[in-house]
């Protein structure tokens, strides 16, 4: 049976935050948002009662839609955390999606087609990518291609219907957090593109590119981690190297026509011998690609206006500095179509170079040259479409970008589980490295694959010494399987793990699609995320494995996927076996914090599937698994 519901008007009491207990969640669109709703309910006072004990919650993409509402909307928090039973929780999901659907119906013209999107679908490398482009692009064009506006209008519709019309206007500040979460840090993962396109305007002048780099003579060659941090000290954007906006920017003219050759210096696929930073003195033609001598070059007067490549300019603070709004941070974390935006030219080219490479590698195809020419023409056509620019989000949205600004893309491009920023923030904040961190990593995935090159393996193996980052230093250039573009390696553990080893650790939950695995590792230094060596970390990975598409962006898709979303959410919240495993993982910390036999709400008996007073670990045993290096560092809980 379900335990009694806590009243939404209950008086809050002091919460014992556990510094070493943390929650990180992957993205995955609407599936991620509502999987996290299920987890928040399971973590809440009606079940495990650990939600307010997390010292930090880090999220990416669709999970950031969830976390911004959780931290800044009392109505959302109460509906999700204090739902009296799974039926009420499911109904909340249905109502939220119905509000979103009505927004779509009002915005999208019935039966409308868009030739730009149809052409863009052709550029997708596989079926999943084509699905992403088809569904999201066809919807975004009805919002002037503006991803942030789309997120804004979605949140306006949903929050108004659940009783909090002021939520979209909220600042995502430290003092604006709900009282229940005032002691919990919020970490939002995004990625900053290394360069951005300024198109010519009515004032004259040709197109130009703004380059961001770690110094006045360098440019980043890959997207860099960009995290919005909310904690007791306030708010800040933390970029790679723990920068807070002091990065030099330079502007250089570029052709209005796209050419893959202009961007070869940015290590197009497969990125052989790539580096995450390019030195201007060695690669001036690469840092500032200048097809000015070819066709379509800007006039000399335009060149003079645009070639003020000054090193005294620095990257402007995102959104004018200070606190960002909930919509701004939710949008920059979730811009899933960002790599398809011409406004991030090197990223756009790197992404599309994957399919171009595949065409070139086709054996026995006598039409390769013709196909490459046709493909390049399609890419050039897409690049010329300014409506696609706002698939990425300007760092000053809703204002336009200038010569000191940049563009954000979806956080999954840096780190989909938002795990490295979670550990890094603990270290940057002066956390005790001698203590063992315990992180619940909720993988809000669609399925667990059999292909070891699938992104689901990559997003976990990337943290360890593994075949996909062999010979790559932590924080350095890498382009592993499943990634649209290269990035700075988020490896943070010195321990070894490969795909078969990870697969062996997966344990099913009977009667459910969900699985779990327990991982252990010791951190190694990674300057990108501010991670120090020597921290022991235990990770409980929970794979949702819900067969629901990520891209629910049309009315038909909303209608088809709302019932399974509601069921998935309820299944997570109701899973006694999952609750049992989580309790086993966190019990040593909670017992130490609250004292034996008690809890913060007055010593109620646990509503978990083990008898009162009996250790939840009784009846469990640990299985160690040999790693590639022969060191047994992983263990999995097995009933």
C-alpha positions in Angstrom: 0.0 0.0 0.0 1.0 3.6 -0.4 2.2 5.6 2.6 0.3 8.7 3.7 1.0 11.8 1.6 2.8 14.8 3.0 0.8 17.9 2.8 2.0 20.6 0.4 1.6 23.1 3.2 3.7 21.2 5.6 6.1 23.1 7.8 9.7 22.4 6.6 12.3 21.3 9.1 16.0 21.5 9.1 17.4 19.0 6.6 20.6 17.1 7.2 22.5 17.5 3.9 24.9 14.7 3.3 27.9 16.3 1.5 29.0 13.0 -0.1 25.6 12.0 -1.5 24.9 13.3 -4.9 22.5 12.8 -7.9 23.4 13.0 -11.6 21.0 12.4 -14.5 21.4 12.0 -18.2 19.3 13.9 -20.7 16.7 12.3 -23.1 14.0 14.9 -23.8 10.6 14.3 -22.4 11.5 10.8 -21.4 14.3 12.2 -19.2 12.1 14.8 -17.7 9.5 12.4 -16.5 11.8 9.6 -15.5 13.3 12.2 -13.2 9.8 13.0 -11.9 9.5 9.3 -11.0 12.9 9.3 -9.3 12.1 12.5 -7.3 8.9 10.9 -6.0 10.8 7.7 -5.1 13.5 9.8 -3.4 10.9 11.8 -1.6 9.3 11.5 1.9 6.7 9.0 0.9 9.3 6.5 0.0 13.1 6.8 0.6 13.2 10.3 2.0 16.6 11.2 0.6 15.7 13.9 -1.9 16.6 16.8 0.4 19.8 15.0 1.6 21.5 15.3 -1.8 24.3 17.9 -1.6 24.1 18.4 -5.4 21.9 17.5 -8.3 23.3 17.7 -11.8 21.3 17.4 -15.0 21.6 17.6 -18.8 19.1 18.4 -21.5 15.5 17.2 -20.8 16.5 16.4 -17.2 17.3 20.1 -16.8 13.7 20.9 -17.7 12.9 18.8 -14.6 15.5 20.2 -12.3 14.7 23.9 -13.0 11.0 23.2 -12.2 11.9 21.1 -9.1 14.2 23.9 -7.7 12.1 26.9 -8.6 8.4 25.9 -8.7 6.7 25.0 -5.4 3.6 23.8 -7.3 5.7 21.4 -9.4 7.7 20.2 -6.4 4.6 19.5 -4.4 2.8 17.7 -7.3 5.9 15.5 -8.0 7.4 14.9 -4.6 4.3 14.8 -2.5 1.9 13.0 -5.0 -0.3 10.8 -2.8 0.1 7.8 -5.0 1.3 6.7 -8.5 -2.1 7.4 -10.0 -1.8 11.0 -9.0 1.8 11.1 -10.3 0.7 9.6 -13.7 -2.1 12.1 -14.0 0.4 15.0 -13.5 2.4 13.6 -16.4 -0.7 13.4 -18.6 -1.8 16.9 -17.7 1.7 18.4 -18.3 1.9 16.7 -21.7 -1.7 17.8 -22.6 -0.7 21.4 -21.9 2.4 21.0 -24.0 0.4 19.4 -26.8 -2.1 22.2 -26.9 0.8 24.7 -27.3 2.0 22.7 -30.3 -1.5 22.5 -31.8 -1.9 26.3 -31.5 1.6 26.9 -33.1 1.8 24.4 -35.9 -0.2 24.8 -39.1 -2.1 21.6 -39.9 -0.5 19.7 -42.7 2.3 22.2 -43.2 5.6 21.0 -44.7 9.0 22.7 -44.7 11.4 22.2 -47.5 14.3 23.3 -45.3 13.7 20.4 -42.9 13.1 17.9 -45.6 16.5 18.8 -47.0 18.2 18.7 -43.6 16.9 15.2 -42.9 19.0 14.0 -45.9 22.1 15.1 -43.9 21.4 12.7 -41.0 24.0 9.9 -40.5 21.5 7.3 -39.3 17.9 6.6 -38.6 17.9 8.1 -35.1 19.5 11.3 -36.3 17.0 11.6 -39.2 14.2 11.2 -36.7 15.7 14.0 -34.5 16.0 16.3 -37.5 12.5 15.5 -39.0 10.6 15.8 -35.7 12.4 18.7 -34.1 13.1 20.8 -37.2 9.6 20.6 -38.5 8.3 22.0 -35.2 11.0 24.6 -34.6 10.4 26.4 -37.8 7.0 27.4 -36.4 8.9 29.2 -33.6 11.2 31.0 -36.1 13.8 28.2 -35.6 14.4 29.5 -32.0 15.0 26.6 -29.6 14.9 28.8 -26.5 11.6 30.4 -27.5 10.2 26.9 -28.0 11.3 25.8 -24.5 9.9 29.1 -23.1 6.5 28.6 -24.7 6.4 24.9 -23.6 7.1 25.9 -20.0 4.6 28.8 -20.1 1.9 26.4 -21.2 2.7 23.6 -18.7 3.4 25.8 -15.6 0.2 27.8 -16.1 -1.9 24.7 -16.1 -0.3 23.2 -13.0 -0.8 26.5 -11.2 2.5 28.4 -11.4 2.2 30.9 -14.2 5.1 32.9 -12.7 7.6 30.1 -13.0 9.0 31.0 -16.5 9.8 34.5 -15.3 11.9 33.2 -12.4 15.6 33.8 -11.9 17.6 30.6 -11.4 19.3 32.2 -8.4 20.7 30.9 -5.1 18.1 32.6 -3.0 15.2 31.7 -5.3 15.6 28.0 -4.6 12.7 26.4 -2.8 13.2 26.1 1.0 13.3 22.3 0.7 16.3 22.5 -1.6 18.1 25.5 -0.2 21.0 23.3 0.9 21.3 21.4 -2.4 23.6 22.7 -5.3 22.0 22.8 -8.7 24.4 22.0 -11.6 23.2 22.4 -15.2 25.3 21.0 -18.0 25.6 22.7 -21.3 28.3 23.1 -23.9 29.8 26.2 -25.5 30.6 26.1 -29.2 34.2 27.1 -30.0 33.1 29.7 -32.6 29.9 31.4 -33.8 28.7 32.9 -37.1 27.7 36.5 -37.4 25.8 36.9 -40.6 26.0 40.1 -42.7 23.3 42.6 -42.0 21.7 45.6 -43.6 24.5 47.9 -42.4 26.9 46.2 -44.8 29.8 43.9 -44.3 30.2 40.3 -44.9 29.8 37.3 -42.6 32.3 36.9 -39.8 33.2 34.2 -37.2 33.8 34.9 -33.5 36.4 32.5 -32.1 36.7 31.7 -28.4 40.0 30.4 -27.0 41.9 29.9 -23.7 44.3 32.7 -24.8 44.6 35.5 -27.3 46.7 33.3 -29.7 44.6 30.1 -29.4 41.1 28.9 -30.4 39.2 25.9 -29.1 38.7 23.2 -31.7 35.9 21.5 -29.9 32.8 22.4 -27.8 33.8 23.0 -24.2 31.9 22.2 -21.0 29.7 25.0 -19.8 28.0 24.5 -16.4 25.6 26.8 -14.7 26.3 26.5 -11.0 23.9 27.4 -8.2 25.1 27.1 -4.6 25.4 28.9 -1.3 27.9 31.3 -2.8 25.5 32.4 -5.6 25.5 31.6 -9.3 28.3 31.3 -11.9 29.0 29.8 -15.3 32.0 27.5 -15.1 33.7 26.8 -18.4 36.6 24.5 -19.0 39.7 25.3 -17.0 37.2 26.6 -14.4 37.0 29.9 -16.4 34.2 32.3 -15.6 34.1 34.4 -18.7 37.6 35.7 -19.1 38.3 33.9 -22.3 39.7 36.0 -25.2 37.6 36.3 -28.4 38.6 37.2 -31.9 36.6 38.0 -35.0 37.6 37.1 -38.5 35.8 37.4 -41.9 34.5 34.3 -43.6 32.7 33.4 -46.8 28.9 33.2 -46.8 29.3 29.9 -48.7 30.1 26.7 -46.7 33.1 24.6 -47.7 34.4 21.6 -45.8 37.9 22.6 -46.8 37.7 25.8 -44.8 37.3 23.8 -41.6 39.7 20.9 -42.2 42.0 22.3 -39.5 39.2 21.6 -36.9 39.8 17.9 -37.3 36.9 16.6 -39.3 35.8 13.0 -38.8 37.5 10.8 -37.7 39.5 13.5 -36.1 42.9 11.8 -36.5 45.6 13.4 -34.3 43.1 16.1 -33.2 43.8 18.6 -30.4 41.2 20.5 -28.4 43.1 23.8 -28.8 44.6 25.2 -32.0 47.6 27.6 -31.9 47.0 30.6 -34.1 50.7 31.2 -34.8 51.0 27.7 -36.2 47.6 27.6 -37.9 46.6 31.1 -38.8 44.7 29.9 -41.8 42.9 27.4 -39.7 42.1 29.5 -36.7 40.6 32.2 -38.8 39.6 30.4 -42.1 39.6 33.0 -44.7 38.3 31.9 -48.1 38.6 35.5 -49.1 40.5 34.8 -52.3 37.9 32.5 -53.7 34.5 33.1 -55.1 32.0 34.9 -52.9 34.6 36.7 -50.9 33.6 39.8 -49.1 34.7 43.1 -50.7 37.8 44.7 -49.5 35.8 47.4 -47.6 33.9 44.6 -45.8 37.2 42.9 -44.9 38.5 46.0 -43.4 35.4 46.4 -41.2 35.5 42.8 -40.0 39.2 42.1 -39.4 39.5 43.8 -36.1 40.9 40.6 -34.6 41.8 42.2 -31.2 43.1 40.3 -28.3 41.8 42.9 -25.8 38.2 41.6 -26.1 37.0 38.9 -23.8 34.0 36.6 -23.8 31.0 38.6 -22.5 29.3 37.2 -19.4 26.4 34.9 -20.4 23.0 36.7 -20.4 24.5 39.9 -19.2 26.0 38.5 -16.1 24.5 37.6 -12.7 21.7 35.1 -12.4 20.2 33.6 -15.5 16.5 32.8 -15.8 15.1 29.3 -15.5 14.2 29.4 -19.2 17.7 30.4 -20.3 19.4 27.6 -18.4 16.8 25.0 -19.4 17.2 26.0 -23.0 21.0 26.0 -23.2 21.2 22.6 -21.6 18.7 21.0 -24.0 19.5 22.5 -27.5 19.5 19.0 -29.1 19.6 20.4 -32.6 22.5 22.7 -31.8 25.1 20.9 -33.8 22.9 21.3 -36.9 23.0 25.1 -36.5 25.1 27.0 -39.1 25.7 29.6 -36.4 28.3 27.2 -34.8 30.2 26.6 -38.1 33.1 24.4 -37.0 30.7 22.2 -34.9 28.2 22.1 -37.8 31.0 21.0 -40.2 32.4 18.4 -37.7 28.9 16.9 -37.2 28.2 16.6 -41.0 31.7 15.3 -41.7 30.7 12.0 -40.3 28.3 11.2 -43.1 30.6 12.7 -45.7 33.4 10.4 -44.4 31.0 7.4 -44.7 30.2 8.3 -48.3 33.9 8.5 -49.1 34.6 5.1 -47.5 31.9 3.2 -49.4 33.7 0.3 -51.1 33.0 -0.4 -54.8 30.9 2.7 -55.3 31.8 4.3 -58.6 29.6 7.3 -57.9 31.5 8.5 -54.8 32.7 11.8 -56.4 29.2 12.6 -57.5 27.7 11.7 -54.2 30.2 13.9 -52.3 29.4 16.8 -54.6 25.7 16.4 -54.1 26.2 16.1 -50.3 28.4 19.2 -50.2 25.7 21.1 -52.1 23.0 20.0 -49.6 25.3 21.1 -46.7 25.9 24.5 -48.3 22.2 25.0 -48.9 21.5 24.2 -45.2 24.3 26.5 -44.1 22.7 29.4 -46.0 19.5 29.1 -44.1 19.5 31.7 -41.3 16.4 30.2 -39.7 18.5 27.2 -38.6 20.9 29.5 -36.7 18.9 29.6 -33.5 18.8 25.8 -33.1 21.8 26.7 -30.9 21.2 29.3 -28.2 22.9 32.7 -28.2 24.7 33.5 -24.9 22.6 36.7 -24.7 19.2 35.2 -25.6 16.7 36.7 -26.2 19.0 39.4 -27.4 21.1 38.8 -30.5 24.8 37.8 -30.4 27.6 40.2 -31.0 31.4 40.1 -31.5 32.0 39.1 -27.8 29.4 36.4 -27.5 29.0 32.8 -28.4 26.5 29.9 -28.8 25.4 27.2 -26.4 24.5 23.6 -27.6 23.0 20.7 -25.8 25.0 19.6 -22.7 25.1 16.0 -23.9 27.9 17.2 -26.3 30.1 17.6 -23.3 28.8 15.0 -20.8 25.3 13.5 -21.1 25.2 12.1 -17.5 26.3 15.5 -16.1 28.6 13.4 -13.9 32.0 15.0 -14.3 30.7 18.5 -13.3 29.2 16.9 -10.2 32.5 15.4 -9.0 34.4 18.5 -10.1 32.1 20.9 -8.2 32.7 18.9 -5.0 36.5 19.3 -5.5 36.4 22.9 -6.5 34.3 23.6 -3.4 37.0 22.1 -1.2 35.4 18.7 -0.6 37.1 16.1 1.5 39.0 13.8 -0.8 39.5 11.2 1.8 35.7 10.5 2.0 33.9 8.2 -0.4 31.5 10.0 -2.7 28.2 8.2 -3.4 26.5 9.2 -6.6 23.2 7.9 -7.9 23.4 8.2 -11.7 20.0 7.9 -13.3 20.4 6.9 -17.0 17.1 7.9 -18.5 17.7 5.8 -21.6 15.6 4.2 -24.3 17.3 0.8 -24.2 20.4 -1.0 -23.2 22.2 -2.0 -26.5 24.1 -5.1 -27.6 26.5 -3.0 -29.8 29.6 -2.1 -27.7 30.0 1.0 -29.9 26.6 2.3 -29.0 26.5 5.7 -27.2 25.0 4.0 -24.1 28.4 2.3 -23.5 30.3 5.4 -24.4 28.6 7.6 -21.9 29.7 5.4 -19.0 33.1 4.1 -20.3 34.2 7.7 -21.1 34.9 8.2 -17.3 37.3 5.2 -17.1 40.5 4.1 -18.7 38.9 2.3 -21.6 39.5 1.3 -25.3 37.5 4.4 -26.5 40.0 6.8 -24.8 43.2 4.8 -25.2 46.1 7.1 -25.5 44.0 10.2 -24.7 44.8 12.2 -21.6 41.9 13.3 -19.5 40.6 16.6 -20.8 42.2 16.2 -24.2 40.6 15.8 -27.7 38.6 12.7 -28.2 35.9 11.5 -30.7 34.5 8.2 -29.4 31.7 6.1 -30.9 28.2 7.7 -30.7 29.4 11.3 -30.4 28.2 13.7 -33.1 31.3 15.9 -32.6 34.6 15.6 -30.8 35.0 16.9 -27.2 37.4 17.2 -24.3 37.6 13.8 -22.7 35.6 13.6 -19.4 37.7 10.7 -18.1 37.9 11.1 -14.3 38.9 7.6 -13.1 42.3 5.9 -13.3 40.6 2.5 -13.2 40.0 0.4 -16.3 36.7 -0.8 -17.7 35.5 -2.0 -21.1 32.1 -2.8 -22.7 32.1 -6.5 -21.8 33.0 -5.7 -18.2 30.3 -3.1 -18.0 27.8 -5.5 -19.5 28.6 -8.1 -16.9 27.7 -5.7 -14.1 24.2 -5.0 -15.3 21.5 -6.6 -13.1 17.9 -6.6 -14.1 15.0 -5.7 -11.9 12.3 -8.4 -12.1 9.1 -7.4 -13.7 10.6 -4.2 -15.0 12.7 -2.8 -17.9 15.0 -1.2 -15.4 18.5 -2.5 -14.6 21.2 -1.4 -12.1 25.0 -1.6 -11.7 27.3 -0.6 -9.0 30.7 0.9 -10.1 33.6 2.0 -8.0 36.7 4.1 -9.0 39.3 6.5 -7.8 39.6 9.9 -9.5 42.4 11.0 -11.7 43.1 14.7 -12.4 41.1 16.4 -15.2 41.7 20.1 -15.5 38.6 20.6 -17.7 36.3 19.7 -14.8 38.5 20.8 -11.9 38.9 17.2 -10.7 41.7 16.2 -8.4 43.2 12.8 -8.1 42.6 10.4 -5.2 38.9 10.6 -4.5 37.1 7.3 -4.0 33.7 7.3 -5.7 30.9 4.7 -5.7 28.2 5.0 -8.4 24.8 3.4 -8.5 23.8 3.4 -12.2 20.1 3.0 -12.8 19.1 2.3 -16.4 15.5 3.2 -17.2 15.4 1.3 -20.5 12.0 2.9 -21.5 11.2 2.3 -25.2 10.0 5.9 -25.7 11.5 8.2 -28.3 13.5 11.2 -27.1 12.0 13.6 -29.6 8.3 14.1 -28.8 7.9 17.2 -30.8 4.7 16.9 -32.7 1.1 16.5 -31.6 0.9 13.0 -33.0 4.0 12.0 -31.1 2.7 13.6 -27.9 -0.6 11.6 -28.2 1.3 8.4 -28.9 3.8 8.7 -26.1 2.0 10.3 -23.2 0.5 7.1 -21.9 3.9 5.2 -21.8 5.5 8.3 -20.2 2.9 8.3 -17.5 3.4 4.5 -16.9 7.2 4.8 -16.9 7.0 7.5 -14.2 4.7 5.5 -12.0 6.7 2.3 -12.5 9.9 4.1 -11.3 8.1 5.5 -8.2 6.5 2.2 -7.3 9.4 -0.1 -7.7 10.0 -1.8 -4.4 13.1 -3.7 -5.7 14.6 -0.4 -7.0 13.9 1.3 -3.7 15.6 -1.7 -1.9 18.8 -1.3 -4.0 18.9 2.4 -3.5 18.4 2.0 0.2 21.3 -0.5 0.3 23.5 2.0 -1.5 22.8 5.1 0.6 22.0 3.5 4.0 25.5 3.8 5.5 25.5 7.6 4.8 21.9 8.1 6.0 22.4 6.0 9.1 25.5 8.1 10.0 23.7 11.3 9.4 20.4 10.6 11.1 21.3 8.1 13.8 20.4 4.4 14.0 16.7 3.7 13.7 15.5 7.3 13.1 14.7 9.6 10.3 14.1 13.3 10.0 10.3 13.1 10.1 10.1 11.6 13.5 11.1 8.0 13.3 8.4 6.5 11.1 9.0 2.9 10.0 10.5 2.6 6.6 8.1 1.7 3.8 10.7 -0.5 2.2 10.7 -4.3 1.6 12.8 -5.3 4.6 11.7 -5.8 8.2 12.2 -3.0 10.7 15.5 -3.1 12.5 17.1 -5.5 9.9 20.0 -4.3 7.9 19.0 -3.8 4.3 22.3 -5.4 3.3 21.4 -8.7 4.8 20.8 -11.3 2.1 23.0 -9.4 -0.4 26.4 -10.3 -1.5 29.1 -8.5 -3.6 30.6 -9.7 -6.8 33.9 -8.3 -7.9 34.8 -8.1 -11.5 38.4 -8.2 -12.9 39.1 -5.2 -15.0 41.4 -4.8 -18.0 44.3 -4.0 -15.7 43.5 -6.9 -13.5 42.4 -4.7 -10.6 39.1 -5.6 -9.0 37.5 -2.3 -8.4 33.9 -2.8 -9.4 31.2 -4.6 -7.5 27.6 -5.3 -8.2 24.8 -5.9 -5.8 23.1 -9.2 -6.4 20.1 -10.6 -4.6 
